[in-house]
Amino acid sequence: MKHWIEAARLRTLPLSVSGILIGCFYAMSQSIFNWKIVILALSTTLGLQILSNFANDYGDGVKGTDNEDRIGPKRAIQSGVISPAEMKRAMILTSVLTMISAIALIYFSFKEQYLIYSVFFLFLGFLAVASAIRYTVGNSAYGYRGYGDLFVLIFFGYVSTLGIYFMFAKEFSAHLFLPATAVGFLSVGVLNLNNMRDEASDKKAGKNTIVVKIGGENAKKYHFFLIISAMVLVIVFSILEDFRPDQYIYLIAYFPLIKHLIRVYKNKEPRALDPELKKLAISTFLLSVLLSLSLISFIQDCIVQFFTAISNNL
């Protein structure tokens, strides 16, 4: 069980639900909500992330990309604690469970009223499962050709944030496109950081990530573009949504993001980037939580209750 938990890479799971949270709370701010949709959306997203982690372990393991040159922690197949056959069975089981969750999500979102929407999201669900697997598995794995960043932006940013909101509202929101892009950029930043860390071993193994293609120094510039653009997009979203001063509490999450950028700027040793993966993922999750709470005036209500309690005791 310990090895399977490690293979699931729990530290990546908060990042995967960041877009879901923002989309759900944006819907809640418009008095549109359904707990069944929320729970099923979270279980589907977590299933896809775990499937992606299993597939990444399997794909890189059987291809020999995970070897003694790799800087990060040893993967399950690489270390021999889980066999390729066992991992393949786990991938099949996770795929089935994830699709069951996705089908239930689609049913409770659209039921019999929106057949076209149901068919579209069902197709999207199959595509998401296939994409999670094909990142590193197979001869034409897109992660080995530098397309991983694009798929992360699409699924972690747009599909999760805009998709879950659409399931509630049955329409898209132009404003929500901004935080969706921001979450997507931050998620791509985590992948980019991983690829910066593994640049030498990936290049040697023939895994042509964007970092391998453009080089470490340009990858740093690309990283700065992703993180800073995400921060700016959330602020623009706040202005368009006419946020009150207390709703800008999400800016707290900008401090660890800025510290992260400083560390990346000063970094000279790829191995030292490994701890930054977890920090960036947690910072992204923190930003999504604070922004989500701001959308439903949670912060303002807490402040009012706090000062009301003080005044009652005076």
C-alpha positions as protocol buffer text, in pm:
chain_id: "A"
residue {
  index: 1
  type: MET
  ca { x: 0 y: 0 z: 0 }
}
residue {
  index: 2
  type: LYS
  ca { x: 285 y: 235 z: 82 }
}
residue {
  index: 3
  type: HIS
  ca { x: 435 y: 193 z: -266 }
}
residue {
  index: 4
  type: TRP
  ca { x: 100 y: 251 z: -437 }
}
residue {
  index: 5
  type: ILE
  ca { x: 46 y: 569 z: -238 }
}
residue {
  index: 6
  type: GLU
  ca { x: 390 y: 688 z: -342 }
}
residue {
  index: 7
  type: ALA
  ca { x: 315 y: 599 z: -706 }
}
residue {
  index: 8
  type: ALA
  ca { x: -7 y: 803 z: -686 }
}
residue {
  index: 9
  type: ARG
  ca { x: 209 y: 1108 z: -593 }
}
residue {
  index: 10
  type: LEU
  ca { x: -25 y: 1269 z: -343 }
}
residue {
  index: 11
  type: ARG
  ca { x: 161 y: 1600 z: -362 }
}
residue {
  index: 12
  type: THR
  ca { x: 25 y: 1653 z: -715 }
}
residue {
  index: 13
  type: LEU
  ca { x: -340 y: 1607 z: -618 }
}
residue {
  index: 14
  type: PRO
  ca { x: -415 y: 1956 z: -471 }
}
residue {
  index: 15
  type: LEU
  ca { x: -292 y: 2114 z: -794 }
}
residue {
  index: 16
  type: SER
  ca { x: -531 y: 1904 z: -1001 }
}
residue {
  index: 17
  type: VAL
  ca { x: -841 y: 2033 z: -817 }
}
residue {
  index: 18
  type: SER
  ca { x: -746 y: 2403 z: -822 }
}
residue {
  index: 19
  type: GLY
  ca { x: -944 y: 2482 z: -1136 }
}
residue {
  index: 20
  type: ILE
  ca { x: -1241 y: 2277 z: -1014 }
}
residue {
  index: 21
  type: LEU
  ca { x: -1260 y: 2484 z: -695 }
}
residue {
  index: 22
  type: ILE
  ca { x: -1262 y: 2817 z: -878 }
}
residue {
  index: 23
  type: GLY
  ca { x: -1526 y: 2701 z: -1127 }
}
residue {
  index: 24
  type: CYS
  ca { x: -1748 y: 2563 z: -848 }
}
residue {
  index: 25
  type: PHE
  ca { x: -1726 y: 2871 z: -629 }
}
residue {
  index: 26
  type: TYR
  ca { x: -1782 y: 3103 z: -924 }
}
residue {
  index: 27
  type: ALA
  ca { x: -2105 y: 2914 z: -989 }
}
residue {
  index: 28
  type: MET
  ca { x: -2191 y: 2934 z: -620 }
}
residue {
  index: 29
  type: SER
  ca { x: -2143 y: 3313 z: -629 }
}
residue {
  index: 30
  type: GLN
  ca { x: -2424 y: 3318 z: -887 }
}
residue {
  index: 31
  type: SER
  ca { x: -2648 y: 3100 z: -671 }
}
residue {
  index: 32
  type: ILE
  ca { x: -2595 y: 2795 z: -893 }
}
residue {
  index: 33
  type: PHE
  ca { x: -2480 y: 2489 z: -702 }
}
residue {
  index: 34
  type: ASN
  ca { x: -2518 y: 2113 z: -666 }
}
residue {
  index: 35
  type: TRP
  ca { x: -2308 y: 1909 z: -422 }
}
residue {
  index: 36
  type: LYS
  ca { x: -2341 y: 1592 z: -632 }
}
residue {
  index: 37
  type: ILE
  ca { x: -2171 y: 1768 z: -924 }
}
residue {
  index: 38
  type: VAL
  ca { x: -1894 y: 1899 z: -697 }
}
residue {
  index: 39
  type: ILE
  ca { x: -1817 y: 1561 z: -541 }
}
residue {
  index: 40
  type: LEU
  ca { x: -1823 y: 1377 z: -873 }
}
residue {
  index: 41
  type: ALA
  ca { x: -1612 y: 1646 z: -1042 }
}
residue {
  index: 42
  type: LEU
  ca { x: -1349 y: 1616 z: -767 }
}
residue {
  index: 43
  type: SER
  ca { x: -1345 y: 1234 z: -781 }
}
residue {
  index: 44
  type: THR
  ca { x: -1315 y: 1241 z: -1161 }
}
residue {
  index: 45
  type: THR
  ca { x: -1032 y: 1494 z: -1154 }
}
residue {
  index: 46
  type: LEU
  ca { x: -843 y: 1308 z: -883 }
}
residue {
  index: 47
  type: GLY
  ca { x: -889 y: 985 z: -1076 }
}
residue {
  index: 48
  type: LEU
  ca { x: -744 y: 1143 z: -1389 }
}
residue {
  index: 49
  type: GLN
  ca { x: -447 y: 1280 z: -1196 }
}
residue {
  index: 50
  type: ILE
  ca { x: -370 y: 946 z: -1031 }
}
residue {
  index: 51
  type: LEU
  ca { x: -408 y: 773 z: -1368 }
}
residue {
  index: 52
  type: SER
  ca { x: -168 y: 1023 z: -1522 }
}
residue {
  index: 53
  type: ASN
  ca { x: 84 y: 959 z: -1244 }
}
residue {
  index: 54
  type: PHE
  ca { x: 57 y: 581 z: -1284 }
}
residue {
  index: 55
  type: ALA
  ca { x: 92 y: 612 z: -1663 }
}
residue {
  index: 56
  type: ASN
  ca { x: 390 y: 845 z: -1628 }
}
residue {
  index: 57
  type: ASP
  ca { x: 558 y: 596 z: -1395 }
}
residue {
  index: 58
  type: TYR
  ca { x: 482 y: 313 z: -1638 }
}
residue {
  index: 59
  type: GLY
  ca { x: 578 y: 495 z: -1960 }
}
residue {
  index: 60
  type: ASP
  ca { x: 906 y: 639 z: -1834 }
}
residue {
  index: 61
  type: GLY
  ca { x: 983 y: 314 z: -1650 }
}
residue {
  index: 62
  type: VAL
  ca { x: 951 y: 75 z: -1942 }
}
residue {
  index: 63
  type: LYS
  ca { x: 1131 y: 316 z: -2177 }
}
residue {
  index: 64
  type: GLY
  ca { x: 1423 y: 355 z: -1940 }
}
residue {
  index: 65
  type: THR
  ca { x: 1377 y: 731 z: -1904 }
}
residue {
  index: 66
  type: ASP
  ca { x: 1364 y: 683 z: -1527 }
}
residue {
  index: 67
  type: ASN
  ca { x: 1722 y: 575 z: -1466 }
}
residue {
  index: 68
  type: GLU
  ca { x: 2020 y: 656 z: -1246 }
}
residue {
  index: 69
  type: ASP
  ca { x: 2063 y: 990 z: -1428 }
}
residue {
  index: 70
  type: ARG
  ca { x: 1724 y: 1116 z: -1314 }
}
residue {
  index: 71
  type: ILE
  ca { x: 1743 y: 1369 z: -1029 }
}
residue {
  index: 72
  type: GLY
  ca { x: 1398 y: 1336 z: -872 }
}
residue {
  index: 73
  type: PRO
  ca { x: 1276 y: 1066 z: -631 }
}
residue {
  index: 74
  type: LYS
  ca { x: 1283 y: 711 z: -764 }
}
residue {
  index: 75
  type: ARG
  ca { x: 963 y: 594 z: -929 }
}
residue {
  index: 76
  type: ALA
  ca { x: 788 y: 266 z: -848 }
}
residue {
  index: 77
  type: ILE
  ca { x: 882 y: 73 z: -1165 }
}
residue {
  index: 78
  type: GLN
  ca { x: 1232 y: 223 z: -1170 }
}
residue {
  index: 79
  type: SER
  ca { x: 1299 y: 100 z: -815 }
}
residue {
  index: 80
  type: GLY
  ca { x: 1132 y: -238 z: -879 }
}
residue {
  index: 81
  type: VAL
  ca { x: 875 y: -217 z: -598 }
}
residue {
  index: 82
  type: ILE
  ca { x: 590 y: -240 z: -855 }
}
residue {
  index: 83
  type: SER
  ca { x: 619 y: -442 z: -1175 }
}
residue {
  index: 84
  type: PRO
  ca { x: 514 y: -306 z: -1517 }
}
residue {
  index: 85
  type: ALA
  ca { x: 235 y: -567 z: -1533 }
}
residue {
  index: 86
  type: GLU
  ca { x: 99 y: -458 z: -1193 }
}
residue {
  index: 87
  type: MET
  ca { x: 112 y: -93 z: -1295 }
}
residue {
  index: 88
  type: LYS
  ca { x: -70 y: -168 z: -1620 }
}
residue {
  index: 89
  type: ARG
  ca { x: -350 y: -340 z: -1427 }
}
residue {
  index: 90
  type: ALA
  ca { x: -369 y: -41 z: -1192 }
}
residue {
  index: 91
  type: MET
  ca { x: -397 y: 192 z: -1492 }
}
residue {
  index: 92
  type: ILE
  ca { x: -685 y: -12 z: -1636 }
}
residue {
  index: 93
  type: LEU
  ca { x: -870 y: -18 z: -1301 }
}
residue {
  index: 94
  type: THR
  ca { x: -816 y: 356 z: -1247 }
}
residue {
  index: 95
  type: SER
  ca { x: -936 y: 429 z: -1602 }
}
residue {
  index: 96
  type: VAL
  ca { x: -1257 y: 232 z: -1546 }
}
residue {
  index: 97
  type: LEU
  ca { x: -1329 y: 395 z: -1208 }
}
residue {
  index: 98
  type: THR
  ca { x: -1256 y: 741 z: -1347 }
}
residue {
  index: 99
  type: MET
  ca { x: -1491 y: 690 z: -1643 }
}
residue {
  index: 100
  type: ILE
  ca { x: -1766 y: 565 z: -1411 }
}
residue {
  index: 101
  type: SER
  ca { x: -1726 y: 881 z: -1206 }
}
residue {
  index: 102
  type: ALA
  ca { x: -1723 y: 1094 z: -1524 }
}
residue {
  index: 103
  type: ILE
  ca { x: -2041 y: 930 z: -1656 }
}
residue {
  index: 104
  type: ALA
  ca { x: -2217 y: 988 z: -1324 }
}
residue {
  index: 105
  type: LEU
  ca { x: -2096 y: 1350 z: -1329 }
}
residue {
  index: 106
  type: ILE
  ca { x: -2235 y: 1401 z: -1679 }
}
residue {
  index: 107
  type: TYR
  ca { x: -2567 y: 1241 z: -1585 }
}
residue {
  index: 108
  type: PHE
  ca { x: -2627 y: 1455 z: -1276 }
}
residue {
  index: 109
  type: SER
  ca { x: -2518 y: 1768 z: -1467 }
}
residue {
  index: 110
  type: PHE
  ca { x: -2732 y: 1731 z: -1780 }
}
residue {
  index: 111
  type: LYS
  ca { x: -2965 y: 1431 z: -1733 }
}
residue {
  index: 112
  type: GLU
  ca { x: -3203 y: 1384 z: -2027 }
}
residue {
  index: 113
  type: GLN
  ca { x: -3245 y: 1754 z: -2104 }
}
residue {
  index: 114
  type: TYR
  ca { x: -2911 y: 1829 z: -2269 }
}
residue {
  index: 115
  type: LEU
  ca { x: -2821 y: 1527 z: -2484 }
}
residue {
  index: 116
  type: ILE
  ca { x: -2573 y: 1716 z: -2705 }
}
residue {
  index: 117
  type: TYR
  ca { x: -2388 y: 1848 z: -2399 }
}
residue {
  index: 118
  type: SER
  ca { x: -2380 y: 1497 z: -2251 }
}
residue {
  index: 119
  type: VAL
  ca { x: -2231 y: 1348 z: -2567 }
}
residue {
  index: 120
  type: PHE
  ca { x: -1972 y: 1626 z: -2590 }
}
residue {
  index: 121
  type: PHE
  ca { x: -1859 y: 1586 z: -2228 }
}
residue {
  index: 122
  type: LEU
  ca { x: -1857 y: 1208 z: -2261 }
}
residue {
  index: 123
  type: PHE
  ca { x: -1619 y: 1247 z: -2555 }
}
residue {
  index: 124
  type: LEU
  ca { x: -1415 y: 1492 z: -2345 }
}
residue {
  index: 125
  type: GLY
  ca { x: -1399 y: 1233 z: -2066 }
}
residue {
  index: 126
  type: PHE
  ca { x: -1262 y: 963 z: -2296 }
}
residue {
  index: 127
  type: LEU
  ca { x: -1016 y: 1215 z: -2440 }
}
residue {
  index: 128
  type: ALA
  ca { x: -899 y: 1311 z: -2090 }
}
residue {
  index: 129
  type: VAL
  ca { x: -839 y: 946 z: -1996 }
}
residue {
  index: 130
  type: ALA
  ca { x: -655 y: 881 z: -2322 }
}
residue {
  index: 131
  type: SER
  ca { x: -445 y: 1196 z: -2276 }
}
residue {
  index: 132
  type: ALA
  ca { x: -354 y: 1098 z: -1919 }
}
residue {
  index: 133
  type: ILE
  ca { x: -221 y: 766 z: -2050 }
}
residue {
  index: 134
  type: ARG
  ca { x: -62 y: 884 z: -2375 }
}
residue {
  index: 135
  type: TYR
  ca { x: 157 y: 1146 z: -2206 }
}
residue {
  index: 136
  type: THR
  ca { x: 444 y: 898 z: -2175 }
}
residue {
  index: 137
  type: VAL
  ca { x: 295 y: 563 z: -2283 }
}
residue {
  index: 138
  type: GLY
  ca { x: 342 y: 434 z: -2638 }
}
residue {
  index: 139
  type: ASN
  ca { x: 573 y: 511 z: -2928 }
}
residue {
  index: 140
  type: SER
  ca { x: 391 y: 836 z: -3007 }
}
residue {
  index: 141
  type: ALA
  ca { x: 367 y: 964 z: -2648 }
}
residue {
  index: 142
  type: TYR
  ca { x: 310 y: 1338 z: -2675 }
}
residue {
  index: 143
  type: GLY
  ca { x: 516 y: 1414 z: -2364 }
}
residue {
  index: 144
  type: TYR
  ca { x: 823 y: 1299 z: -2557 }
}
residue {
  index: 145
  type: ARG
  ca { x: 750 y: 1547 z: -2836 }
}
residue {
  index: 146
  type: GLY
  ca { x: 705 y: 1861 z: -2627 }
}
residue {
  index: 147
  type: TYR
  ca { x: 325 y: 1877 z: -2622 }
}
residue {
  index: 148
  type: GLY
  ca { x: 282 y: 1814 z: -2251 }
}
residue {
  index: 149
  type: ASP
  ca { x: 256 y: 2184 z: -2169 }
}
residue {
  index: 150
  type: LEU
  ca { x: -33 y: 2234 z: -2412 }
}
residue {
  index: 151
  type: PHE
  ca { x: -231 y: 1942 z: -2274 }
}
residue {
  index: 152
  type: VAL
  ca { x: -176 y: 2056 z: -1914 }
}
residue {
  index: 153
  type: LEU
  ca { x: -303 y: 2405 z: -2004 }
}
residue {
  index: 154
  type: ILE
  ca { x: -611 y: 2262 z: -2172 }
}
residue {
  index: 155
  type: PHE
  ca { x: -711 y: 2007 z: -1908 }
}
residue {
  index: 156
  type: PHE
  ca { x: -586 y: 2164 z: -1583 }
}
residue {
  index: 157
  type: GLY
  ca { x: -691 y: 2513 z: -1688 }
}
residue {
  index: 158
  type: TYR
  ca { x: -978 y: 2527 z: -1933 }
}
residue {
  index: 159
  type: VAL
  ca { x: -1150 y: 2189 z: -1901 }
}
residue {
  index: 160
  type: SER
  ca { x: -1144 y: 2187 z: -1521 }
}
residue {
  index: 161
  type: THR
  ca { x: -1242 y: 2551 z: -1458 }
}
residue {
  index: 162
  type: LEU
  ca { x: -1466 y: 2634 z: -1753 }
}
residue {
  index: 163
  type: GLY
  ca { x: -1596 y: 2278 z: -1781 }
}
residue {
  index: 164
  type: ILE
  ca { x: -1725 y: 2251 z: -1424 }
}
residue {
  index: 165
  type: TYR
  ca { x: -1885 y: 2595 z: -1443 }
}
residue {
  index: 166
  type: PHE
  ca { x: -2060 y: 2496 z: -1766 }
}
residue {
  index: 167
  type: MET
  ca { x: -2200 y: 2189 z: -1592 }
}
residue {
  index: 168
  type: PHE
  ca { x: -2367 y: 2419 z: -1342 }
}
residue {
  index: 169
  type: ALA
  ca { x: -2469 y: 2714 z: -1560 }
}
residue {
  index: 170
  type: LYS
  ca { x: -2506 y: 2545 z: -1904 }
}
residue {
  index: 171
  type: GLU
  ca { x: -2315 y: 2838 z: -2050 }
}
residue {
  index: 172
  type: PHE
  ca { x: -1959 y: 2972 z: -2057 }
}
residue {
  index: 173
  type: SER
  ca { x: -1831 y: 3284 z: -1881 }
}
residue {
  index: 174
  type: ALA
  ca { x: -1590 y: 3516 z: -2062 }
}
residue {
  index: 175
  type: HIS
  ca { x: -1453 y: 3649 z: -1732 }
}
residue {
  index: 176
  type: LEU
  ca { x: -1384 y: 3298 z: -1600 }
}
residue {
  index: 177
  type: PHE
  ca { x: -1150 y: 3242 z: -1894 }
}
residue {
  index: 178
  type: LEU
  ca { x: -894 y: 3459 z: -1711 }
}
residue {
  index: 179
  type: PRO
  ca { x: -853 y: 3254 z: -1388 }
}
residue {
  index: 180
  type: ALA
  ca { x: -885 y: 2936 z: -1597 }
}
residue {
  index: 181
  type: THR
  ca { x: -583 y: 3046 z: -1799 }
}
residue {
  index: 182
  type: ALA
  ca { x: -404 y: 3147 z: -1479 }
}
residue {
  index: 183
  type: VAL
  ca { x: -451 y: 2803 z: -1320 }
}
residue {
  index: 184
  type: GLY
  ca { x: -344 y: 2645 z: -1648 }
}
residue {
  index: 185
  type: PHE
  ca { x: -28 y: 2856 z: -1662 }
}
residue {
  index: 186
  type: LEU
  ca { x: 63 y: 2774 z: -1301 }
}
residue {
  index: 187
  type: SER
  ca { x: 5 y: 2403 z: -1368 }
}
residue {
  index: 188
  type: VAL
  ca { x: 226 y: 2424 z: -1677 }
}
residue {
  index: 189
  type: GLY
  ca { x: 479 y: 2597 z: -1451 }
}
residue {
  index: 190
  type: VAL
  ca { x: 492 y: 2288 z: -1229 }
}
residue {
  index: 191
  type: LEU
  ca { x: 552 y: 2068 z: -1535 }
}
residue {
  index: 192
  type: ASN
  ca { x: 813 y: 2310 z: -1667 }
}
residue {
  index: 193
  type: LEU
  ca { x: 991 y: 2305 z: -1333 }
}
residue {
  index: 194
  type: ASN
  ca { x: 993 y: 1924 z: -1341 }
}
residue {
  index: 195
  type: ASN
  ca { x: 1137 y: 1932 z: -1694 }
}
residue {
  index: 196
  type: MET
  ca { x: 1400 y: 2190 z: -1594 }
}
residue {
  index: 197
  type: ARG
  ca { x: 1509 y: 1960 z: -1315 }
}
residue {
  index: 198
  type: ASP
  ca { x: 1526 y: 1660 z: -1550 }
}
residue {
  index: 199
  type: GLU
  ca { x: 1667 y: 1839 z: -1856 }
}
residue {
  index: 200
  type: ALA
  ca { x: 1992 y: 1642 z: -1876 }
}
residue {
  index: 201
  type: SER
  ca { x: 1840 y: 1297 z: -1819 }
}
residue {
  index: 202
  type: ASP
  ca { x: 1544 y: 1370 z: -2052 }
}
residue {
  index: 203
  type: LYS
  ca { x: 1777 y: 1482 z: -2328 }
}
residue {
  index: 204
  type: LYS
  ca { x: 1986 y: 1171 z: -2289 }
}
residue {
  index: 205
  type: ALA
  ca { x: 1675 y: 948 z: -2298 }
}
residue {
  index: 206
  type: GLY
  ca { x: 1529 y: 1121 z: -2603 }
}
residue {
  index: 207
  type: LYS
  ca { x: 1241 y: 1285 z: -2417 }
}
residue {
  index: 208
  type: ASN
  ca { x: 1214 y: 1613 z: -2608 }
}
residue {
  index: 209
  type: THR
  ca { x: 1027 y: 1836 z: -2367 }
}
residue {
  index: 210
  type: ILE
  ca { x: 1003 y: 2210 z: -2430 }
}
residue {
  index: 211
  type: VAL
  ca { x: 1292 y: 2258 z: -2187 }
}
residue {
  index: 212
  type: VAL
  ca { x: 1510 y: 2020 z: -2391 }
}
residue {
  index: 213
  type: LYS
  ca { x: 1411 y: 2202 z: -2709 }
}
residue {
  index: 214
  type: ILE
  ca { x: 1473 y: 2561 z: -2590 }
}
residue {
  index: 215
  type: GLY
  ca { x: 1743 y: 2504 z: -2326 }
}
residue {
  index: 216
  type: GLY
  ca { x: 1763 y: 2575 z: -1953 }
}
residue {
  index: 217
  type: GLU
  ca { x: 1810 y: 2954 z: -1969 }
}
residue {
  index: 218
  type: ASN
  ca { x: 1516 y: 3008 z: -2204 }
}
residue {
  index: 219
  type: ALA
  ca { x: 1313 y: 2770 z: -1989 }
}
residue {
  index: 220
  type: LYS
  ca { x: 1367 y: 3009 z: -1697 }
}
residue {
  index: 221
  type: LYS
  ca { x: 1229 y: 3298 z: -1905 }
}
residue {
  index: 222
  type: TYR
  ca { x: 936 y: 3080 z: -2008 }
}
residue {
  index: 223
  type: HIS
  ca { x: 878 y: 2995 z: -1641 }
}
residue {
  index: 224
  type: PHE
  ca { x: 873 y: 3362 z: -1545 }
}
residue {
  index: 225
  type: PHE
  ca { x: 622 y: 3430 z: -1825 }
}
residue {
  index: 226
  type: LEU
  ca { x: 391 y: 3156 z: -1697 }
}
residue {
  index: 227
  type: ILE
  ca { x: 391 y: 3259 z: -1330 }
}
residue {
  index: 228
  type: ILE
  ca { x: 380 y: 3636 z: -1377 }
}
residue {
  index: 229
  type: SER
  ca { x: 111 y: 3612 z: -1647 }
}
residue {
  index: 230
  type: ALA
  ca { x: -100 y: 3399 z: -1414 }
}
residue {
  index: 231
  type: MET
  ca { x: -71 y: 3656 z: -1136 }
}
residue {
  index: 232
  type: VAL
  ca { x: -167 y: 3940 z: -1371 }
}
residue {
  index: 233
  type: LEU
  ca { x: -464 y: 3750 z: -1516 }
}
residue {
  index: 234
  type: VAL
  ca { x: -616 y: 3693 z: -1171 }
}
residue {
  index: 235
  type: ILE
  ca { x: -584 y: 4064 z: -1090 }
}
residue {
  index: 236
  type: VAL
  ca { x: -751 y: 4157 z: -1420 }
}
residue {
  index: 237
  type: PHE
  ca { x: -1031 y: 3911 z: -1339 }
}
residue {
  index: 238
  type: SER
  ca { x: -1075 y: 4078 z: -999 }
}
residue {
  index: 239
  type: ILE
  ca { x: -1104 y: 4421 z: -1157 }
}
residue {
  index: 240
  type: LEU
  ca { x: -1357 y: 4303 z: -1416 }
}
residue {
  index: 241
  type: GLU
  ca { x: -1560 y: 4134 z: -1141 }
}
residue {
  index: 242
  type: ASP
  ca { x: -1548 y: 4457 z: -937 }
}
residue {
  index: 243
  type: PHE
  ca { x: -1391 y: 4298 z: -629 }
}
residue {
  index: 244
  type: ARG
  ca { x: -1411 y: 4478 z: -297 }
}
residue {
  index: 245
  type: PRO
  ca { x: -1083 y: 4540 z: -108 }
}
residue {
  index: 246
  type: ASP
  ca { x: -1135 y: 4240 z: 122 }
}
residue {
  index: 247
  type: GLN
  ca { x: -1174 y: 4009 z: -179 }
}
residue {
  index: 248
  type: TYR
  ca { x: -812 y: 4071 z: -276 }
}
residue {
  index: 249
  type: ILE
  ca { x: -699 y: 3852 z: 12 }
}
residue {
  index: 250
  type: TYR
  ca { x: -581 y: 3599 z: -248 }
}
residue {
  index: 251
  type: LEU
  ca { x: -279 y: 3828 z: -294 }
}
residue {
  index: 252
  type: ILE
  ca { x: -137 y: 3650 z: 11 }
}
residue {
  index: 253
  type: ALA
  ca { x: -60 y: 3360 z: -224 }
}
residue {
  index: 254
  type: TYR
  ca { x: 155 y: 3591 z: -437 }
}
residue {
  index: 255
  type: PHE
  ca { x: 426 y: 3609 z: -170 }
}
residue {
  index: 256
  type: PRO
  ca { x: 530 y: 3241 z: -197 }
}
residue {
  index: 257
  type: LEU
  ca { x: 500 y: 3269 z: -576 }
}
residue {
  index: 258
  type: ILE
  ca { x: 738 y: 3566 z: -582 }
}
residue {
  index: 259
  type: LYS
  ca { x: 980 y: 3385 z: -348 }
}
residue {
  index: 260
  type: HIS
  ca { x: 961 y: 3087 z: -581 }
}
residue {
  index: 261
  type: LEU
  ca { x: 1053 y: 3301 z: -882 }
}
residue {
  index: 262
  type: ILE
  ca { x: 1352 y: 3443 z: -696 }
}
residue {
  index: 263
  type: ARG
  ca { x: 1478 y: 3092 z: -617 }
}
residue {
  index: 264
  type: VAL
  ca { x: 1435 y: 2982 z: -977 }
}
residue {
  index: 265
  type: TYR
  ca { x: 1618 y: 3294 z: -1098 }
}
residue {
  index: 266
  type: LYS
  ca { x: 1913 y: 3226 z: -869 }
}
residue {
  index: 267
  type: ASN
  ca { x: 1921 y: 2851 z: -931 }
}
residue {
  index: 268
  type: LYS
  ca { x: 2235 y: 2703 z: -1085 }
}
residue {
  index: 269
  type: GLU
  ca { x: 2183 y: 2339 z: -984 }
}
residue {
  index: 270
  type: PRO
  ca { x: 1885 y: 2147 z: -1135 }
}
residue {
  index: 271
  type: ARG
  ca { x: 1870 y: 1915 z: -832 }
}
residue {
  index: 272
  type: ALA
  ca { x: 1779 y: 2214 z: -612 }
}
residue {
  index: 273
  type: LEU
  ca { x: 1462 y: 2270 z: -813 }
}
residue {
  index: 274
  type: ASP
  ca { x: 1296 y: 1954 z: -681 }
}
residue {
  index: 275
  type: PRO
  ca { x: 1158 y: 2112 z: -358 }
}
residue {
  index: 276
  type: GLU
  ca { x: 1015 y: 2397 z: -565 }
}
residue {
  index: 277
  type: LEU
  ca { x: 774 y: 2157 z: -736 }
}
residue {
  index: 278
  type: LYS
  ca { x: 579 y: 2103 z: -415 }
}
residue {
  index: 279
  type: LYS
  ca { x: 599 y: 2470 z: -319 }
}
residue {
  index: 280
  type: LEU
  ca { x: 460 y: 2589 z: -652 }
}
residue {
  index: 281
  type: ALA
  ca { x: 182 y: 2329 z: -646 }
}
residue {
  index: 282
  type: ILE
  ca { x: 80 y: 2427 z: -291 }
}
residue {
  index: 283
  type: SER
  ca { x: 99 y: 2800 z: -375 }
}
residue {
  index: 284
  type: THR
  ca { x: -131 y: 2740 z: -673 }
}
residue {
  index: 285
  type: PHE
  ca { x: -376 y: 2551 z: -453 }
}
residue {
  index: 286
  type: LEU
  ca { x: -361 y: 2828 z: -189 }
}
residue {
  index: 287
  type: LEU
  ca { x: -434 y: 3089 z: -455 }
}
residue {
  index: 288
  type: SER
  ca { x: -732 y: 2890 z: -583 }
}
residue {
  index: 289
  type: VAL
  ca { x: -873 y: 2841 z: -231 }
}
residue {
  index: 290
  type: LEU
  ca { x: -844 y: 3209 z: -135 }
}
residue {
  index: 291
  type: LEU
  ca { x: -983 y: 3327 z: -468 }
}
residue {
  index: 292
  type: SER
  ca { x: -1270 y: 3078 z: -440 }
}
residue {
  index: 293
  type: LEU
  ca { x: -1360 y: 3197 z: -91 }
}
residue {
  index: 294
  type: SER
  ca { x: -1343 y: 3558 z: -207 }
}
residue {
  index: 295
  type: LEU
  ca { x: -1599 y: 3482 z: -479 }
}
residue {
  index: 296
  type: ILE
  ca { x: -1868 y: 3396 z: -223 }
}
residue {
  index: 297
  type: SER
  ca { x: -1790 y: 3687 z: 14 }
}
residue {
  index: 298
  type: PHE
  ca { x: -1660 y: 3442 z: 274 }
}
residue {
  index: 299
  type: ILE
  ca { x: -1384 y: 3682 z: 380 }
}
residue {
  index: 300
  type: GLN
  ca { x: -1623 y: 3973 z: 427 }
}
residue {
  index: 301
  type: ASP
  ca { x: -1862 y: 3757 z: 631 }
}
residue {
  index: 302
  type: CYS
  ca { x: -1578 y: 3645 z: 858 }
}
residue {
  index: 303
  type: ILE
  ca { x: -1465 y: 4004 z: 914 }
}
residue {
  index: 304
  type: VAL
  ca { x: -1820 y: 4116 z: 994 }
}
residue {
  index: 305
  type: GLN
  ca { x: -1871 y: 3827 z: 1236 }
}
residue {
  index: 306
  type: PHE
  ca { x: -1537 y: 3897 z: 1402 }
}
residue {
  index: 307
  type: PHE
  ca { x: -1608 y: 4265 z: 1470 }
}
residue {
  index: 308
  type: THR
  ca { x: -1968 y: 4186 z: 1568 }
}
residue {
  index: 309
  type: ALA
  ca { x: -1841 y: 3941 z: 1829 }
}
residue {
  index: 310
  type: ILE
  ca { x: -1596 y: 4201 z: 1963 }
}
residue {
  index: 311
  type: SER
  ca { x: -1860 y: 4474 z: 1983 }
}
residue {
  index: 312
  type: ASN
  ca { x: -2101 y: 4239 z: 2165 }
}
residue {
  index: 313
  type: ASN
  ca { x: -1836 y: 4172 z: 2430 }
}
residue {
  index: 314
  type: LEU
  ca { x: -1750 y: 4537 z: 2491 }
}
